[in-house]
Amino acid sequence: MTDAAKAAVLGSPIAHSLSPVLHRAAYAALGLERWTYTAIECDEAGLPGVLAVPGGLACPLTMPLKRAVLPLLDRTEPLAVEVGGPTRWSSSAASGSATTPTSPAWSRPWPRPG
């Protein structure tokens, strides 16, 4: 069995997002029972509080949160700054960081069940 992982898409409005449905279906198909994916209603003012939640969280960001997260990060991929914001935020490291689809973090394979 793989370790638990938490992820959520952040935005406002976000209730319409199908991202949680799609991700949870993929997790189930891969046998990742301890992985979760939710939608969190969050605007720019609430972003620091959501990102401060302990325990590790990976978050795809919607606009305008992609820009709003930049000053909150300890490390940012250069491309994320160039394009106006990262595609996701992750607290899996000791501090917040941002990666972009072209960074090595996105090219790693997902863990396999077992």
Summary of the structure (lengths in Angstrom):
residues: 114
radius of gyration: 13.9
end to end distance: 4.8
largest distance: 40.3
contacts: 308
relative contact order: 0.20
helix: 28%
strand: 23%
